[in-house]
Amino acid sequence: MNKTTILAVAACMLMGQFSVAGECTITVDRKACTGKEVDALKPYNGKNPTDESKKLDTAEACEKWAEKSAKIVRKGTLTEKKVTVKFDGKDLGKSFSDKADCK
């Protein structure tokens, strides 16, 4: 192989290292309806707030996951849910929230 080929292969290998997915971490803080604290936090072993992580390609994808995770799905047990987001350890300075009425 000539020097140009070796340099091209080395450059491609370096560029491949930069396309590796980053670590997206969200912190989810839940506020339970009065009297529903045990039911609301049971799926999280009673912990609040909780951290969740997954590998994602971009900070934008991380933000989308955080926004989707902020939606209250189990209506009647949670009155508020707030999600903050970090990508590769860097706080993205955004938070997402949702509110619901207690039944």
BARO-614035 format. One line per field, with one value per residue (C-alpha): residue in three letters; residue number from 1; x, y, z. Coordinates in nm, 3 decimals. Layout:
code: [ALA | ...] .
pos: [NUM | ...] .
u: [X | ...] .
v: [Y | ...] .
w: [Z | ...] .
end
This chain:
code: [MET | ASN | LYS | THR | THR | ILE | LEU | ALA | VAL | ALA | ALA | CYS | MET | LEU | MET | GLY | GLN | PHE | SER | VAL | ALA | GLY | GLU | CYS | THR | ILE | THR | VAL | ASP | ARG | LYS | ALA | CYS | THR | GLY | LYS | GLU | VAL | ASP | ALA | LEU | LYS | PRO | TYR | ASN | GLY | LYS | ASN | PRO | THR | ASP | GLU | SER | LYS | LYS | LEU | ASP | THR | ALA | GLU | ALA | CYS | GLU | LYS | TRP | ALA | GLU | LYS | SER | ALA | LYS | ILE | VAL | ARG | LYS | GLY | THR | LEU | THR | GLU | LYS | LYS | VAL | THR | VAL | LYS | PHE | ASP | GLY | LYS | ASP | LEU | GLY | LYS | SER | PHE | SER | ASP | LYS | ALA | ASP | CYS | LYS] .
pos: [1 | 2 | 3 | 4 | 5 | 6 | 7 | 8 | 9 | 10 | 11 | 12 | 13 | 14 | 15 | 16 | 17 | 18 | 19 | 20 | 21 | 22 | 23 | 24 | 25 | 26 | 27 | 28 | 29 | 30 | 31 | 32 | 33 | 34 | 35 | 36 | 37 | 38 | 39 | 40 | 41 | 42 | 43 | 44 | 45 | 46 | 47 | 48 | 49 | 50 | 51 | 52 | 53 | 54 | 55 | 56 | 57 | 58 | 59 | 60 | 61 | 62 | 63 | 64 | 65 | 66 | 67 | 68 | 69 | 70 | 71 | 72 | 73 | 74 | 75 | 76 | 77 | 78 | 79 | 80 | 81 | 82 | 83 | 84 | 85 | 86 | 87 | 88 | 89 | 90 | 91 | 92 | 93 | 94 | 95 | 96 | 97 | 98 | 99 | 100 | 101 | 102 | 103] .
u: [0.000 | 0.117 | 0.117 | -0.198 | -0.397 | -0.268 | -0.356 | -0.704 | -0.770 | -0.643 | -0.865 | -1.171 | -1.098 | -1.067 | -1.389 | -1.567 | -1.471 | -1.649 | -1.977 | -2.019 | -2.341 | -2.331 | -2.470 | -2.809 | -2.914 | -3.249 | -3.355 | -3.726 | -3.889 | -4.247 | -4.506 | -4.769 | -5.134 | -5.222 | -5.265 | -5.126 | -4.755 | -4.697 | -4.882 | -4.716 | -4.361 | -4.398 | -4.266 | -3.950 | -3.893 | -4.013 | -3.729 | -3.784 | -3.621 | -3.483 | -3.211 | -3.235 | -2.966 | -2.943 | -2.704 | -2.826 | -2.659 | -2.721 | -2.815 | -3.132 | -3.235 | -3.163 | -3.392 | -3.670 | -3.645 | -3.658 | -3.963 | -4.143 | -4.049 | -4.204 | -4.556 | -4.771 | -4.906 | -5.056 | -5.319 | -5.468 | -5.149 | -4.920 | -5.003 | -4.671 | -4.364 | -4.046 | -3.753 | -3.406 | -3.154 | -2.777 | -2.585 | -2.237 | -2.239 | -2.320 | -2.638 | -2.839 | -3.016 | -3.361 | -3.638 | -3.972 | -4.280 | -4.638 | -4.925 | -5.242 | -5.543 | -5.573 | -5.890] .
v: [0.000 | 0.350 | 0.637 | 0.793 | 0.474 | 0.429 | 0.790 | 0.751 | 0.434 | 0.600 | 0.904 | 0.683 | 0.496 | 0.822 | 0.958 | 0.636 | 0.694 | 1.028 | 0.881 | 0.654 | 0.710 | 0.929 | 0.864 | 1.029 | 1.054 | 1.183 | 1.258 | 1.208 | 1.375 | 1.271 | 1.432 | 1.184 | 1.257 | 1.281 | 0.933 | 0.767 | 0.797 | 0.421 | 0.332 | 0.612 | 0.520 | 0.141 | 0.085 | 0.276 | 0.082 | 0.385 | 0.602 | 0.959 | 1.114 | 0.842 | 0.843 | 0.655 | 0.625 | 0.506 | 0.540 | 0.788 | 0.941 | 1.311 | 1.562 | 1.632 | 1.265 | 1.280 | 1.583 | 1.406 | 1.104 | 1.336 | 1.518 | 1.189 | 1.056 | 1.362 | 1.265 | 1.130 | 0.795 | 0.657 | 0.923 | 0.929 | 0.854 | 1.139 | 1.506 | 1.632 | 1.493 | 1.686 | 1.558 | 1.713 | 1.593 | 1.548 | 1.426 | 1.286 | 1.441 | 1.790 | 1.951 | 2.055 | 2.324 | 2.199 | 2.044 | 1.902 | 1.863 | 1.746 | 1.791 | 1.591 | 1.613 | 1.369 | 1.159] .
w: [0.000 | -0.068 | 0.183 | 0.041 | 0.089 | 0.443 | 0.531 | 0.378 | 0.579 | 0.898 | 0.838 | 0.785 | 1.107 | 1.302 | 1.153 | 1.252 | 1.613 | 1.614 | 1.490 | 1.792 | 1.984 | 2.293 | 2.640 | 2.695 | 3.060 | 3.175 | 3.531 | 3.592 | 3.893 | 3.965 | 4.190 | 4.303 | 4.366 | 4.735 | 4.878 | 4.561 | 4.647 | 4.687 | 4.365 | 4.167 | 4.267 | 4.284 | 3.927 | 4.029 | 4.354 | 4.550 | 4.416 | 4.309 | 4.115 | 3.890 | 3.623 | 3.294 | 3.027 | 2.669 | 2.377 | 2.116 | 1.810 | 1.876 | 2.143 | 1.943 | 1.965 | 2.336 | 2.376 | 2.185 | 2.415 | 2.719 | 2.583 | 2.514 | 2.860 | 3.026 | 2.920 | 3.201 | 3.084 | 3.405 | 3.468 | 3.816 | 4.009 | 3.898 | 3.899 | 3.761 | 3.588 | 3.506 | 3.298 | 3.269 | 3.012 | 2.968 | 2.665 | 2.720 | 3.068 | 2.939 | 3.072 | 2.766 | 2.968 | 2.880 | 3.082 | 2.981 | 3.197 | 3.197 | 3.441 | 3.497 | 3.723 | 4.010 | 4.018] .
end
